[in-house]
Amino acid sequence: MRELLFVMLTVSAPFLIGIFVIHYFRYRSEAARIAAAAKDSAEVADAALRQQVRRLQERVEVLEAIVTDTKYDLNRKISGL
């Protein structure tokens, strides 16, 4: 009985190892593809955030120009009277 088990293990071991190796390399290629896709989406999100920050900086500059304008200060003083 043991001899039959050893023969079956000896015959089936290369096939099982081959199947595991195939699945391992499929997994590695899929993981690499997912990592590349995640990197691409992160770059897109990074570009969008940079653009949004740039627009917000422009808006803040405009608001600072309005607030520091002497006419604005004059209008505030007149409204306070």
N, CA, C and O atoms as CSV, one atom per row, in Angstrom:
chain,resi,resn,atom,element,x,y,z
A,1,MET,N,N,0.819,-1.193,0.000
A,1,MET,CA,C,0.000,0.000,0.000
A,1,MET,C,C,0.868,1.264,0.000
A,1,MET,O,O,0.592,2.223,-0.721
A,2,ARG,N,N,1.921,1.244,0.823
A,2,ARG,CA,C,2.817,2.392,0.871
A,2,ARG,C,C,3.530,2.589,-0.460
A,2,ARG,O,O,3.753,3.722,-0.887
A,3,GLU,N,N,3.882,1.507,-1.103
A,3,GLU,CA,C,4.586,1.606,-2.372
A,3,GLU,C,C,3.719,2.325,-3.405
A,3,GLU,O,O,4.209,3.147,-4.179
A,4,LEU,N,N,2.446,2.007,-3.404
A,4,LEU,CA,C,1.517,2.640,-4.338
A,4,LEU,C,C,1.418,4.147,-4.058
A,4,LEU,O,O,1.364,4.951,-4.989
A,5,LEU,N,N,1.396,4.517,-2.796
A,5,LEU,CA,C,1.345,5.936,-2.427
A,5,LEU,C,C,2.597,6.657,-2.898
A,5,LEU,O,O,2.512,7.757,-3.443
A,6,PHE,N,N,3.745,6.052,-2.693
A,6,PHE,CA,C,4.996,6.674,-3.133
A,6,PHE,C,C,5.061,6.798,-4.649
A,6,PHE,O,O,5.566,7.793,-5.170
A,7,VAL,N,N,4.562,5.810,-5.347
A,7,VAL,CA,C,4.545,5.862,-6.808
A,7,VAL,C,C,3.611,6.981,-7.276
A,7,VAL,O,O,3.944,7.731,-8.193
A,8,MET,N,N,2.456,7.086,-6.648
A,8,MET,CA,C,1.507,8.143,-7.025
A,8,MET,C,C,2.094,9.525,-6.735
A,8,MET,O,O,1.951,10.440,-7.546
A,9,LEU,N,N,2.748,9.680,-5.593
A,9,LEU,CA,C,3.373,10.960,-5.271
A,9,LEU,C,C,4.502,11.289,-6.241
A,9,LEU,O,O,4.657,12.439,-6.653
A,10,THR,N,N,5.279,10.292,-6.600
A,10,THR,CA,C,6.390,10.500,-7.515
A,10,THR,C,C,5.897,10.895,-8.901
A,10,THR,O,O,6.507,11.742,-9.554
A,11,VAL,N,N,4.823,10.306,-9.351
A,11,VAL,CA,C,4.283,10.606,-10.673
A,11,VAL,C,C,3.555,11.946,-10.682
A,11,VAL,O,O,3.676,12.707,-11.642
A,12,SER,N,N,2.807,12.241,-9.631
A,12,SER,CA,C,1.985,13.452,-9.633
A,12,SER,C,C,2.740,14.699,-9.166
A,12,SER,O,O,2.294,15.809,-9.459
A,13,ALA,N,N,3.841,14.568,-8.468
A,13,ALA,CA,C,4.571,15.714,-7.936
A,13,ALA,C,C,5.012,16.694,-9.024
A,13,ALA,O,O,4.802,17.895,-8.850
A,14,PRO,N,N,5.608,16.256,-10.131
A,14,PRO,CA,C,6.001,17.235,-11.162
A,14,PRO,C,C,4.814,18.008,-11.740
A,14,PRO,O,O,4.924,19.199,-12.032
A,15,PHE,N,N,3.693,17.330,-11.902
A,15,PHE,CA,C,2.503,18.014,-12.426
A,15,PHE,C,C,1.989,19.055,-11.432
A,15,PHE,O,O,1.634,20.169,-11.816
A,16,LEU,N,N,1.953,18.685,-10.167
A,16,LEU,CA,C,1.491,19.625,-9.149
A,16,LEU,C,C,2.437,20.821,-9.027
A,16,LEU,O,O,1.989,21.960,-8.894
A,17,ILE,N,N,3.738,20.560,-9.071
A,17,ILE,CA,C,4.704,21.649,-9.008
A,17,ILE,C,C,4.538,22.558,-10.221
A,17,ILE,O,O,4.596,23.781,-10.093
A,18,GLY,N,N,4.332,21.967,-11.396
A,18,GLY,CA,C,4.107,22.762,-12.608
A,18,GLY,C,C,2.870,23.641,-12.494
A,18,GLY,O,O,2.892,24.804,-12.896
A,19,ILE,N,N,1.807,23.095,-11.953
A,19,ILE,CA,C,0.566,23.861,-11.785
A,19,ILE,C,C,0.797,25.021,-10.810
A,19,ILE,O,O,0.360,26.143,-11.064
A,20,PHE,N,N,1.479,24.747,-9.702
A,20,PHE,CA,C,1.766,25.813,-8.737
A,20,PHE,C,C,2.633,26.905,-9.355
A,20,PHE,O,O,2.396,28.089,-9.117
A,21,VAL,N,N,3.622,26.527,-10.137
A,21,VAL,CA,C,4.506,27.512,-10.772
A,21,VAL,C,C,3.717,28.368,-11.756
A,21,VAL,O,O,3.881,29.587,-11.786
A,22,ILE,N,N,2.873,27.748,-12.549
A,22,ILE,CA,C,2.047,28.490,-13.516
A,22,ILE,C,C,1.158,29.496,-12.792
A,22,ILE,O,O,1.077,30.658,-13.190
A,23,HIS,N,N,0.498,29.055,-11.740
A,23,HIS,CA,C,-0.382,29.954,-10.988
A,23,HIS,C,C,0.409,31.075,-10.314
A,23,HIS,O,O,-0.062,32.208,-10.220
A,24,TYR,N,N,1.602,30.750,-9.850
A,24,TYR,CA,C,2.431,31.773,-9.211
A,24,TYR,C,C,2.787,32.867,-10.203
A,24,TYR,O,O,2.666,34.048,-9.877
A,25,PHE,N,N,3.222,32.508,-11.406
A,25,PHE,CA,C,3.599,33.518,-12.386
A,25,PHE,C,C,2.391,34.288,-12.910
A,25,PHE,O,O,2.514,35.467,-13.242
A,26,ARG,N,N,1.247,33.658,-12.990
A,26,ARG,CA,C,0.020,34.392,-13.348
A,26,ARG,C,C,-0.301,35.415,-12.266
A,26,ARG,O,O,-0.667,36.554,-12.555
A,27,TYR,N,N,-0.158,34.991,-11.026
A,27,TYR,CA,C,-0.407,35.903,-9.912
A,27,TYR,C,C,0.552,37.088,-9.963
A,27,TYR,O,O,0.131,38.232,-9.794
A,28,ARG,N,N,1.826,36.825,-10.194
A,28,ARG,CA,C,2.824,37.897,-10.254
A,28,ARG,C,C,2.518,38.884,-11.371
A,28,ARG,O,O,2.620,40.095,-11.173
A,29,SER,N,N,2.141,38.374,-12.558
A,29,SER,CA,C,1.851,39.283,-13.668
A,29,SER,C,C,0.584,40.093,-13.387
A,29,SER,O,O,0.512,41.272,-13.734
A,30,GLU,N,N,-0.400,39.476,-12.770
A,30,GLU,CA,C,-1.630,40.190,-12.422
A,30,GLU,C,C,-1.355,41.253,-11.360
A,30,GLU,O,O,-1.887,42.361,-11.433
A,31,ALA,N,N,-0.531,40.916,-10.380
A,31,ALA,CA,C,-0.182,41.879,-9.334
A,31,ALA,C,C,0.596,43.054,-9.933
A,31,ALA,O,O,0.392,44.200,-9.532
A,32,ALA,N,N,1.475,42.776,-10.880
A,32,ALA,CA,C,2.223,43.852,-11.530
A,32,ALA,C,C,1.298,44.743,-12.341
A,32,ALA,O,O,1.469,45.962,-12.358
A,33,ARG,N,N,0.316,44.146,-13.017
A,33,ARG,CA,C,-0.647,44.927,-13.798
A,33,ARG,C,C,-1.493,45.802,-12.879
A,33,ARG,O,O,-1.753,46.961,-13.202
A,34,ILE,N,N,-1.917,45.276,-11.763
A,34,ILE,CA,C,-2.719,46.048,-10.812
A,34,ILE,C,C,-1.887,47.187,-10.215
A,34,ILE,O,O,-2.388,48.298,-10.042
A,35,ALA,N,N,-0.628,46.913,-9.903
A,35,ALA,CA,C,0.240,47.954,-9.351
A,35,ALA,C,C,0.449,49.076,-10.372
A,35,ALA,O,O,0.465,50.251,-10.008
A,36,ALA,N,N,0.607,48.718,-11.639
A,36,ALA,CA,C,0.776,49.738,-12.677
A,36,ALA,C,C,-0.488,50.578,-12.829
A,36,ALA,O,O,-0.414,51.796,-12.994
A,37,ALA,N,N,-1.648,49.924,-12.774
A,37,ALA,CA,C,-2.910,50.652,-12.880
A,37,ALA,C,C,-3.093,51.579,-11.684
A,37,ALA,O,O,-3.570,52.703,-11.840
A,38,ALA,N,N,-2.721,51.125,-10.500
A,38,ALA,CA,C,-2.830,51.966,-9.306
A,38,ALA,C,C,-1.893,53.162,-9.406
A,38,ALA,O,O,-2.249,54.266,-8.994
A,39,LYS,N,N,-0.708,52.953,-9.944
A,39,LYS,CA,C,0.235,54.047,-10.105
A,39,LYS,C,C,-0.306,55.073,-11.098
A,39,LYS,O,O,-0.190,56.278,-10.875
A,40,ASP,N,N,-0.899,54.592,-12.201
A,40,ASP,CA,C,-1.477,55.503,-13.186
A,40,ASP,C,C,-2.612,56.327,-12.582
A,40,ASP,O,O,-2.699,57.535,-12.800
A,41,SER,N,N,-3.480,55.660,-11.821
A,41,SER,CA,C,-4.599,56.392,-11.226
A,41,SER,C,C,-4.108,57.371,-10.168
A,41,SER,O,O,-4.694,58.440,-9.993
A,42,ALA,N,N,-3.044,57.019,-9.464
A,42,ALA,CA,C,-2.482,57.940,-8.472
A,42,ALA,C,C,-1.882,59.166,-9.160
A,42,ALA,O,O,-1.984,60.282,-8.650
A,43,GLU,N,N,-1.260,58.955,-10.317
A,43,GLU,CA,C,-0.696,60.086,-11.055
A,43,GLU,C,C,-1.799,61.007,-11.560
A,43,GLU,O,O,-1.646,62.228,-11.545
A,44,VAL,N,N,-2.909,60.428,-12.007
A,44,VAL,CA,C,-4.039,61.235,-12.472
A,44,VAL,C,C,-4.623,62.033,-11.306
A,44,VAL,O,O,-4.917,63.221,-11.440
A,45,ALA,N,N,-4.787,61.370,-10.169
A,45,ALA,CA,C,-5.322,62.056,-8.993
A,45,ALA,C,C,-4.359,63.151,-8.525
A,45,ALA,O,O,-4.794,64.226,-8.112
A,46,ASP,N,N,-3.064,62.880,-8.590
A,46,ASP,CA,C,-2.069,63.870,-8.201
A,46,ASP,C,C,-2.139,65.095,-9.111
A,46,ASP,O,O,-2.065,66.228,-8.635
A,47,ALA,N,N,-2.280,64.874,-10.406
A,47,ALA,CA,C,-2.376,65.994,-11.344
A,47,ALA,C,C,-3.634,66.812,-11.087
A,47,ALA,O,O,-3.608,68.041,-11.150
A,48,ALA,N,N,-4.738,66.123,-10.797
A,48,ALA,CA,C,-5.989,66.836,-10.515
A,48,ALA,C,C,-5.867,67.671,-9.242
A,48,ALA,O,O,-6.342,68.806,-9.192
A,49,LEU,N,N,-5.234,67.112,-8.222
A,49,LEU,CA,C,-5.061,67.861,-6.976
A,49,LEU,C,C,-4.139,69.060,-7.171
A,49,LEU,O,O,-4.383,70.127,-6.608
A,50,ARG,N,N,-3.084,68.892,-7.961
A,50,ARG,CA,C,-2.188,70.017,-8.235
A,50,ARG,C,C,-2.925,71.134,-8.964
A,50,ARG,O,O,-2.721,72.311,-8.669
A,51,GLN,N,N,-3.777,70.768,-9.911
A,51,GLN,CA,C,-4.555,71.772,-10.645
A,51,GLN,C,C,-5.519,72.487,-9.700
A,51,GLN,O,O,-5.681,73.705,-9.778
A,52,GLN,N,N,-6.151,71.738,-8.818
A,52,GLN,CA,C,-7.081,72.339,-7.873
A,52,GLN,C,C,-6.350,73.294,-6.924
A,52,GLN,O,O,-6.859,74.374,-6.626
A,53,VAL,N,N,-5.177,72.912,-6.452
A,53,VAL,CA,C,-4.399,73.783,-5.574
A,53,VAL,C,C,-4.005,75.058,-6.313
A,53,VAL,O,O,-4.044,76.149,-5.745
A,54,ARG,N,N,-3.625,74.916,-7.581
A,54,ARG,CA,C,-3.247,76.086,-8.378
A,54,ARG,C,C,-4.430,77.053,-8.507
A,54,ARG,O,O,-4.265,78.264,-8.357
A,55,ARG,N,N,-5.624,76.513,-8.786
A,55,ARG,CA,C,-6.813,77.382,-8.894
A,55,ARG,C,C,-7.132,78.054,-7.568
A,55,ARG,O,O,-7.490,79.232,-7.540
A,56,LEU,N,N,-7.004,77.316,-6.466
A,56,LEU,CA,C,-7.282,77.908,-5.156
A,56,LEU,C,C,-6.268,78.998,-4.818
A,56,LEU,O,O,-6.623,80.016,-4.224
A,57,GLN,N,N,-5.015,78.788,-5.193
A,57,GLN,CA,C,-4.015,79.835,-4.960
A,57,GLN,C,C,-4.350,81.091,-5.749
A,57,GLN,O,O,-4.194,82.200,-5.238
A,58,GLU,N,N,-4.802,80.935,-6.976
A,58,GLU,CA,C,-5.195,82.098,-7.776
A,58,GLU,C,C,-6.369,82.829,-7.129
A,58,GLU,O,O,-6.396,84.059,-7.093
A,59,ARG,N,N,-7.333,82.075,-6.621
A,59,ARG,CA,C,-8.481,82.703,-5.967
A,59,ARG,C,C,-8.056,83.456,-4.715
A,59,ARG,O,O,-8.548,84.554,-4.455
A,60,VAL,N,N,-7.143,82.874,-3.936
A,60,VAL,CA,C,-6.672,83.536,-2.726
A,60,VAL,C,C,-5.931,84.823,-3.086
A,60,VAL,O,O,-6.076,85.835,-2.401
A,61,GLU,N,N,-5.144,84.787,-4.151
A,61,GLU,CA,C,-4.447,85.993,-4.583
A,61,GLU,C,C,-5.438,87.095,-4.963
A,61,GLU,O,O,-5.228,88.263,-4.634
A,62,VAL,N,N,-6.509,86.724,-5.650
A,62,VAL,CA,C,-7.531,87.714,-6.017
A,62,VAL,C,C,-8.206,88.268,-4.766
A,62,VAL,O,O,-8.417,89.476,-4.653
A,63,LEU,N,N,-8.542,87.392,-3.835
A,63,LEU,CA,C,-9.177,87.850,-2.595
A,63,LEU,C,C,-8.239,88.743,-1.788
A,63,LEU,O,O,-8.680,89.737,-1.212
A,64,GLU,N,N,-6.965,88.407,-1.740
A,64,GLU,CA,C,-6.004,89.266,-1.041
A,64,GLU,C,C,-5.905,90.637,-1.705
A,64,GLU,O,O,-5.802,91.660,-1.029
A,65,ALA,N,N,-5.938,90.644,-3.032
A,65,ALA,CA,C,-5.883,91.926,-3.749
A,65,ALA,C,C,-7.113,92.761,-3.439
A,65,ALA,O,O,-7.014,93.980,-3.298
A,66,ILE,N,N,-8.267,92.124,-3.330
A,66,ILE,CA,C,-9.504,92.857,-3.026
A,66,ILE,C,C,-9.452,93.412,-1.604
A,66,ILE,O,O,-9.785,94.574,-1.375
A,67,VAL,N,N,-9.039,92.589,-0.664
A,67,VAL,CA,C,-9.040,92.995,0.740
A,67,VAL,C,C,-8.009,94.089,0.997
A,67,VAL,O,O,-8.258,94.992,1.796
A,68,THR,N,N,-6.872,94.026,0.343
A,68,THR,CA,C,-5.831,95.030,0.591
A,68,THR,C,C,-6.021,96.284,-0.244
A,68,THR,O,O,-5.245,97.232,-0.122
A,69,ASP,N,N,-7.028,96.301,-1.082
A,69,ASP,CA,C,-7.296,97.481,-1.907
A,69,ASP,C,C,-7.761,98.621,-1.001
A,69,ASP,O,O,-8.541,98.389,-0.077
A,70,THR,N,N,-7.300,99.842,-1.248
A,70,THR,CA,C,-7.665,100.988,-0.403
A,70,THR,C,C,-9.142,101.345,-0.557
A,70,THR,O,O,-9.755,101.814,0.402
A,71,LYS,N,N,-9.718,101.140,-1.715
A,71,LYS,CA,C,-11.142,101.444,-1.907
A,71,LYS,C,C,-12.007,100.534,-1.038
A,71,LYS,O,O,-13.025,100.967,-0.500
A,72,TYR,N,N,-11.600,99.275,-0.904
A,72,TYR,CA,C,-12.348,98.349,-0.062
A,72,TYR,C,C,-12.324,98.828,1.387
A,72,TYR,O,O,-13.352,98.815,2.063
A,73,ASP,N,N,-11.175,99.243,1.857
A,73,ASP,CA,C,-11.056,99.739,3.223
A,73,ASP,C,C,-11.894,101.000,3.414
A,73,ASP,O,O,-12.528,101.173,4.455
A,74,LEU,N,N,-11.900,101.870,2.425
A,74,LEU,CA,C,-12.697,103.099,2.477
A,74,LEU,C,C,-14.178,102.738,2.538
A,74,LEU,O,O,-14.915,103.306,3.344
A,75,ASN,N,N,-14.620,101.812,1.708
A,75,ASN,CA,C,-16.030,101.396,1.727
A,75,ASN,C,C,-16.401,100.794,3.087
A,75,ASN,O,O,-17.517,101.016,3.559
A,76,ARG,N,N,-15.505,100.042,3.729
A,76,ARG,CA,C,-15.787,99.493,5.048
A,76,ARG,C,C,-15.937,100.590,6.076
A,76,ARG,O,O,-16.806,100.501,6.943
A,77,LYS,N,N,-15.118,101.621,6.003
A,77,LYS,CA,C,-15.196,102.710,6.962
A,77,LYS,C,C,-16.479,103.499,6.770
A,77,LYS,O,O,-17.111,103.916,7.741
A,78,ILE,N,N,-16.862,103.701,5.514
A,78,ILE,CA,C,-18.116,104.424,5.226
A,78,ILE,C,C,-19.307,103.596,5.722
A,78,ILE,O,O,-20.246,104.141,6.303
A,79,SER,N,N,-19.267,102.296,5.495
A,79,SER,CA,C,-20.377,101.446,5.944
A,79,SER,C,C,-20.446,101.423,7.456
A,79,SER,O,O,-21.532,101.276,8.016
A,80,GLY,N,N,-19.316,101.565,8.134
A,80,GLY,CA,C,-19.312,101.554,9.593
A,80,GLY,C,C,-19.897,102.815,10.204
A,80,GLY,O,O,-20.239,102.819,11.387
A,81,LEU,N,N,-20.022,103.882,9.431
A,81,LEU,CA,C,-20.564,105.133,9.962
A,81,LEU,C,C,-22.028,105.123,10.066
A,81,LEU,O,O,-22.623,106.111,10.498
